[in-house]
Amino acid sequence: MTLKNILPGRLGFGTAPLGNMFRAIPDEEARATVEAAWDQGIRYYDTAPFYGAGLSEQRLGQVLSTKPRDEYVLSTKVGRVILDEHETEVPDFGEKGGIFEHGNPNRVVHEWTAEATERSIEGSLRRLGVDRLDIVWVHDIAQDFHGDLWVQKFEEARTGAFRVLSRLRDEGVIRAWGLGVNKTEPIEMTLALDEPQPDGFLLAGRYTLLDHEHALQRLLPMAQEQNVGMVVGGPYSSGILAGGAHFEYQQAPPEIIAKVNRLKELTAKHGISIKAAALQFSLAHPVADAVVPGATKPSRIAEDIAALGEKIPAAFWHDLRAAGLVSPAAPLPNGA
């Protein structure tokens, strides 16, 4: 089954911010945001144990566990097992630094073996308060967390998580599986394997207005050839394309700020929002089946829905291409 046949629409809700990413969010604000997403018709929700050491799953589950289970699609991730004991040392999240320093204090074990995969799924079901998952992504087996050891982690997942999830899919326990990463190489390696093939992948931050050339070179042609779908995570590049100050989970560097300013000048010229340009660009590739921007305020949900439906003139896309702000190989909406 393809992702396109599973996903209920092109706009989902990414819940990393509900894990207190960058800042502590009051419980009532988190709950109101999920309720707003539901009330406005969002029916695909993506989360992970990693997001605040289980906090995102708990907050999402508080709302979704009260909704009819057949009416929404839910994905989470494996690769991190959340323990009941508290962490006594500052966690090492590689390039991501203190991204979830305001999350739960629980200790997080990073492991992609078969046994850890099953424990991870059990923990997620408990925190979410649901009886089943639709999609499970293998989380963060890439360079940004593991440096030169990433291939070793990939191999652990290949012989562990990949095989467990393939079996669960074949048994009908889950509907699909794939990789959820911030780098293209692990997905390329997976698509080149002769053994269990994923149904899709969640690629965060690598198919945005600010960063898409690398994905277009090898990964997306491979995925298109194999009919493997993509969920685009981080379409606002950690917030810089939505009025924030972060890019790649860090303070945005001067060259990125300069590029964003050029994009803003172009969107202002055509009277459109930069959020609309960002979302619609990410969805224009034939492999892209859905986009999952994150949100921590109910108002952001309405903004995302409006951005997806905003009418963007073809002249904007032509100007974007002419200004060299997108790759010549990037498909643009409406064949622009």
Secondary structure, DSSP 8 states (H G I E B T S, - for coil): --HHHH-SSSB-EE-GGGGTSSS---HHHHHHHHHHHHHTT--EEE--TTTTTTHHHHHHHHHHTTS-GGG-EEEEEESEEEEEEE--S----GGGTTTTTTS--EEEEE--SHHHHHHHHHHHHHHHT-S--SEEEEE--SHHHHGGGHHHHHHHHHHTHHHHHHHHHHTTSSSEEEEEESSSHHHHHHHT-SS---SEEEEESSSSSSS-HHHHHTHHHHHHHHT-EEEEE-TTGGGGGGT-SEETTEE--HHHHHHHHHHHHHHHHHT--HHHHHHHHHT-STTEEEEE-B-SSHHHHHHHHHHHH----HHHHHHHHHTT-S-TTS--GGG-
